Amino acid sequence: MKFFLLVVMLAECAAVPRDLSGSMFTFPAETDTAHVRLITSRQGFTAATVCLRFFTDISRGQPLFSLATQTADNAFLIWTTPSAAEDQLWVRNNHAIFWGQSPKMNTWNSVCSTWDSVSGLGQQWLNGNPSVRRHIISGSNIIGPFSIILGQEQDSFGGAFDINQNFKGMISDVHMWDHVLSPSDILYYSDGLNYPPGNTLNWKSLEFQETGRVLLERKFKSFA
């Protein structure tokens, strides 16, 4: 573990923020190695919102965003299963299931997930449509250091990937805030309008590292 943390620290020192506006990460194959690690200096938060856009033709369950700590491999995990119209939001290894919202295949979908430690409530917004609010866990903050991964689901801090739990497709416009974003700002994000960039992760100034078969490409529009 000490060696892994040293590698993480050295990698963070080497990363330079980049403006990824108009870009996307492409995960073209099912693999248990390919991923993108997102870097933040934040060491803890009492609430969170994560928004991103994804494009896939896979209907099985897959991770959209995986944040792990040394004490919780699913410290903040967004998981979708299009075939079952089922979304899951995990916080500190506790989770809520949201039914009835299914992303469209072969087109861009936007998802925003929110959670607050005081109320313990989480919520999923898919393409601008909110889910019910469900209790996940309250009175417990998420404390770093963090390992944030796109393309894989972490079963341990920074690794233990499973080829049956990877993401296949494209991901873009990833932002993370240390508070619950207002419904109006979430709708602005979903509609591609002006919204405040993430203060924990900002797609327009993102530090990241790619591993394995991942491509950074220009983002294309879909018309479905």
One Martini backbone bead per residue (centre of mass of N, CA, C, O) as a GRO file, in nm:
protein
  224
    1MET     BB    1   0.056   0.063  -0.021
    2LYS     BB    2   0.295   0.259  -0.005
    3PHE     BB    3   0.384   0.223  -0.298
    4PHE     BB    4   0.121   0.316  -0.429
    5LEU     BB    5   0.117   0.602  -0.305
    6LEU     BB    6   0.383   0.690  -0.436
    7VAL     BB    7   0.291   0.661  -0.726
    8VAL     BB    8   0.055   0.860  -0.706
    9MET     BB    9   0.223   1.109  -0.624
   10LEU     BB   10   0.406   1.113  -0.876
   11ALA     BB   11   0.178   1.136  -1.085
   12GLU     BB   12   0.057   1.404  -0.984
   13CYS     BB   13   0.313   1.573  -1.039
   14ALA     BB   14   0.299   1.510  -1.364
   15ALA     BB   15   0.037   1.637  -1.390
   16VAL     BB   16  -0.161   1.832  -1.629
   17PRO     BB   17  -0.383   2.050  -1.691
   18ARG     BB   18  -0.676   2.012  -1.911
   19ASP     BB   19  -0.866   2.107  -2.186
   20LEU     BB   20  -1.167   1.901  -2.277
   21SER     BB   21  -1.317   2.052  -2.469
   22GLY     BB   22  -1.467   1.848  -2.709
   23SER     BB   23  -1.410   1.578  -2.553
   24MET     BB   24  -1.322   1.216  -2.529
   25PHE     BB   25  -1.349   0.901  -2.389
   26THR     BB   26  -1.242   0.585  -2.525
   27PHE     BB   27  -1.387   0.251  -2.472
   28PRO     BB   28  -1.348  -0.022  -2.706
   29ALA     BB   29  -1.312  -0.250  -2.475
   30GLU     BB   30  -1.312  -0.542  -2.301
   31THR     BB   31  -1.154  -0.481  -1.982
   32ASP     BB   32  -0.914  -0.495  -1.684
   33THR     BB   33  -0.728  -0.212  -1.754
   34ALA     BB   34  -0.875   0.013  -1.879
   35HIS     BB   35  -0.814   0.363  -1.780
   36VAL     BB   36  -0.902   0.662  -1.588
   37ARG     BB   37  -0.729   0.893  -1.385
   38LEU     BB   38  -0.840   1.119  -1.146
   39ILE     BB   39  -0.731   1.439  -1.019
   40THR     BB   40  -0.722   1.552  -0.671
   41SER     BB   41  -0.675   1.763  -0.375
   42ARG     BB   42  -0.899   1.661  -0.232
   43GLN     BB   43  -0.985   1.518   0.117
   44GLY     BB   44  -1.299   1.609   0.143
   45PHE     BB   45  -1.665   1.552   0.200
   46THR     BB   46  -2.032   1.621   0.269
   47ALA     BB   47  -2.080   1.654  -0.044
   48ALA     BB   48  -2.221   1.565  -0.380
   49THR     BB   49  -2.152   1.611  -0.740
   50VAL     BB   50  -2.203   1.419  -1.045
   51CYS     BB   51  -2.120   1.486  -1.389
   52LEU     BB   52  -2.207   1.323  -1.709
   53ARG     BB   53  -2.126   1.175  -2.027
   54PHE     BB   54  -2.272   0.900  -2.225
   55PHE     BB   55  -2.180   0.622  -2.461
   56THR     BB   56  -2.370   0.325  -2.548
   57ASP     BB   57  -2.433  -0.052  -2.630
   58ILE     BB   58  -2.460  -0.149  -2.332
   59SER     BB   59  -2.693  -0.331  -2.111
   60ARG     BB   60  -2.530  -0.385  -1.892
   61GLY     BB   61  -2.367  -0.348  -1.620
   62GLN     BB   62  -2.203  -0.024  -1.537
   63PRO     BB   63  -1.957   0.206  -1.490
   64LEU     BB   64  -1.921   0.572  -1.463
   65PHE     BB   65  -1.815   0.609  -1.150
   66SER     BB   66  -1.506   0.574  -0.941
   67LEU     BB   67  -1.478   0.611  -0.585
   68ALA     BB   68  -1.202   0.563  -0.364
   69THR     BB   69  -1.095   0.443  -0.054
   70GLN     BB   70  -0.928   0.285   0.205
   71THR     BB   71  -1.239   0.213   0.339
   72ALA     BB   72  -1.392   0.253   0.041
   73ASP     BB   73  -1.456   0.131  -0.274
   74ASN     BB   74  -1.765   0.269  -0.254
   75ALA     BB   75  -1.772   0.596  -0.202
   76PHE     BB   76  -1.841   0.680  -0.525
   77LEU     BB   77  -2.094   0.521  -0.721
   78ILE     BB   78  -2.183   0.488  -1.066
   79TRP     BB   79  -2.461   0.283  -1.179
   80THR     BB   80  -2.567   0.100  -1.478
   81THR     BB   81  -2.881  -0.075  -1.610
   82PRO     BB   82  -3.048  -0.061  -1.893
   83SER     BB   83  -3.213  -0.339  -1.911
   84ALA     BB   84  -3.349  -0.259  -1.605
   85ALA     BB   85  -3.385   0.036  -1.529
   86GLU     BB   86  -3.105   0.069  -1.345
   87ASP     BB   87  -2.982   0.260  -1.070
   88GLN     BB   88  -2.676   0.336  -0.886
   89LEU     BB   89  -2.583   0.466  -0.554
   90TRP     BB   90  -2.270   0.495  -0.392
   91VAL     BB   91  -2.191   0.535  -0.029
   92ARG     BB   92  -1.986   0.400   0.171
   93ASN     BB   93  -2.107   0.103   0.083
   94ASN     BB   94  -2.376   0.236   0.018
   95HIS     BB   95  -2.715   0.201  -0.129
   96ALA     BB   96  -2.919   0.297  -0.412
   97ILE     BB   97  -3.218   0.236  -0.600
   98PHE     BB   98  -3.315   0.331  -0.937
   99TRP     BB   99  -3.614   0.332  -1.111
  100GLY     BB  100  -3.716   0.383  -1.466
  101GLN     BB  101  -3.422   0.463  -1.582
  102SER     BB  102  -3.317   0.462  -1.928
  103PRO     BB  103  -3.078   0.463  -2.133
  104LYS     BB  104  -2.973   0.533  -2.440
  105MET     BB  105  -2.873   0.399  -2.728
  106ASN     BB  106  -2.648   0.547  -2.928
  107THR     BB  107  -2.627   0.802  -2.726
  108TRP     BB  108  -2.636   1.077  -2.545
  109ASN     BB  109  -2.595   1.093  -2.190
  110SER     BB  110  -2.708   1.236  -1.885
  111VAL     BB  111  -2.555   1.249  -1.552
  112CYS     BB  112  -2.669   1.313  -1.207
  113SER     BB  113  -2.521   1.293  -0.877
  114THR     BB  114  -2.648   1.307  -0.538
  115TRP     BB  115  -2.517   1.403  -0.201
  116ASP     BB  116  -2.596   1.415   0.163
  117SER     BB  117  -2.496   1.382   0.498
  118VAL     BB  118  -2.729   1.497   0.664
  119SER     BB  119  -2.971   1.339   0.516
  120GLY     BB  120  -2.861   1.097   0.310
  121LEU     BB  121  -2.940   1.187   0.026
  122GLY     BB  122  -3.016   1.059  -0.299
  123GLN     BB  123  -2.973   1.136  -0.662
  124GLN     BB  124  -3.102   1.094  -1.003
  125TRP     BB  125  -3.008   1.229  -1.325
  126LEU     BB  126  -3.168   1.176  -1.648
  127ASN     BB  127  -3.182   1.386  -1.890
  128GLY     BB  128  -3.324   1.593  -1.666
  129ASN     BB  129  -3.443   1.353  -1.488
  130PRO     BB  130  -3.570   1.282  -1.186
  131SER     BB  131  -3.558   1.113  -0.912
  132VAL     BB  132  -3.593   0.993  -0.639
  133ARG     BB  133  -3.532   1.024  -0.296
  134ARG     BB  134  -3.269   0.850  -0.120
  135HIS     BB  135  -3.144   0.671   0.131
  136ILE     BB  136  -2.803   0.595   0.232
  137ILE     BB  137  -2.611   0.806   0.413
  138SER     BB  138  -2.545   0.946   0.738
  139GLY     BB  139  -2.302   1.117   0.920
  140SER     BB  140  -2.080   1.065   0.670
  141ASN     BB  141  -1.789   1.126   0.545
  142ILE     BB  142  -1.559   1.178   0.276
  143ILE     BB  143  -1.231   1.044   0.302
  144GLY     BB  144  -0.917   1.075   0.221
  145PRO     BB  145  -0.778   0.954  -0.019
  146PHE     BB  146  -0.827   0.939  -0.376
  147SER     BB  147  -0.977   0.711  -0.622
  148ILE     BB  148  -1.036   0.797  -0.966
  149ILE     BB  149  -1.247   0.618  -1.204
  150LEU     BB  150  -1.256   0.539  -1.549
  151GLY     BB  151  -1.387   0.218  -1.686
  152GLN     BB  152  -1.395   0.118  -1.380
  153GLU     BB  153  -1.435  -0.098  -1.095
  154GLN     BB  154  -1.359  -0.079  -0.762
  155ASP     BB  155  -1.239  -0.337  -0.518
  156SER     BB  156  -1.006  -0.136  -0.465
  157PHE     BB  157  -0.757   0.079  -0.416
  158GLY     BB  158  -0.697   0.124  -0.761
  159GLY     BB  159  -0.845  -0.175  -0.815
  160ALA     BB  160  -0.970  -0.482  -0.885
  161PHE     BB  161  -1.058  -0.558  -1.167
  162ASP     BB  162  -1.347  -0.638  -1.386
  163ILE     BB  163  -1.447  -0.738  -1.699
  164ASN     BB  164  -1.767  -0.737  -1.599
  165GLN     BB  165  -1.704  -0.411  -1.478
  166ASN     BB  166  -1.697  -0.239  -1.730
  167PHE     BB  167  -1.655   0.019  -1.966
  168LYS     BB  168  -1.832   0.075  -2.287
  169GLY     BB  169  -1.729   0.369  -2.461
  170MET     BB  170  -1.824   0.705  -2.382
  171ILE     BB  171  -1.674   0.998  -2.215
  172SER     BB  172  -1.792   1.321  -2.082
  173ASP     BB  173  -1.814   1.599  -1.896
  174VAL     BB  174  -1.658   1.597  -1.615
  175HIS     BB  175  -1.802   1.668  -1.290
  176MET     BB  176  -1.722   1.800  -0.951
  177TRP     BB  177  -1.880   1.860  -0.637
  178ASP     BB  178  -1.902   1.977  -0.278
  179HIS     BB  179  -2.215   1.974  -0.361
  180VAL     BB  180  -2.544   2.036  -0.417
  181LEU     BB  181  -2.687   2.079  -0.698
  182SER     BB  182  -2.900   2.254  -0.852
  183PRO     BB  183  -3.161   2.196  -1.056
  184SER     BB  184  -3.094   2.422  -1.260
  185ASP     BB  185  -2.794   2.337  -1.310
  186ILE     BB  186  -2.859   2.051  -1.407
  187LEU     BB  187  -3.026   2.146  -1.653
  188TYR     BB  188  -2.800   2.305  -1.785
  189TYR     BB  189  -2.619   2.065  -1.825
  190SER     BB  190  -2.813   1.879  -1.989
  191ASP     BB  191  -2.848   2.127  -2.216
  192GLY     BB  192  -2.564   2.280  -2.258
  193LEU     BB  193  -2.533   2.511  -2.069
  194ASN     BB  194  -2.473   2.730  -1.834
  195TYR     BB  195  -2.237   2.628  -1.576
  196PRO     BB  196  -2.080   2.544  -1.301
  197PRO     BB  197  -1.790   2.429  -1.249
  198GLY     BB  198  -1.611   2.212  -1.104
  199ASN     BB  199  -1.434   2.205  -0.771
  200THR     BB  200  -1.300   1.903  -0.806
  201LEU     BB  201  -1.396   1.857  -1.108
  202ASN     BB  202  -1.269   1.980  -1.436
  203TRP     BB  203  -1.293   1.952  -1.775
  204LYS     BB  204  -1.130   2.239  -1.827
  205SER     BB  205  -0.928   2.127  -1.570
  206LEU     BB  206  -0.766   1.828  -1.611
  207GLU     BB  207  -0.640   1.563  -1.422
  208PHE     BB  208  -0.473   1.282  -1.587
  209GLN     BB  209  -0.463   0.913  -1.653
  210GLU     BB  210  -0.372   0.671  -1.886
  211THR     BB  211  -0.471   0.316  -1.927
  212GLY     BB  212  -0.443   0.159  -2.195
  213ARG     BB  213  -0.732   0.124  -2.399
  214VAL     BB  214  -0.736   0.465  -2.455
  215LEU     BB  215  -0.913   0.743  -2.598
  216LEU     BB  216  -0.850   1.078  -2.710
  217GLU     BB  217  -1.123   1.261  -2.845
  218ARG     BB  218  -1.339   1.393  -3.043
  219LYS     BB  219  -1.648   1.504  -3.009
  220PHE     BB  220  -1.965   1.387  -3.097
  221LYS     BB  221  -2.269   1.400  -3.235
  222SER     BB  222  -2.611   1.333  -3.168
  223PHE     BB  223  -2.963   1.248  -3.315
  224ALA     BB  224  -3.165   1.064  -3.131
   0.00000   0.00000   0.00000
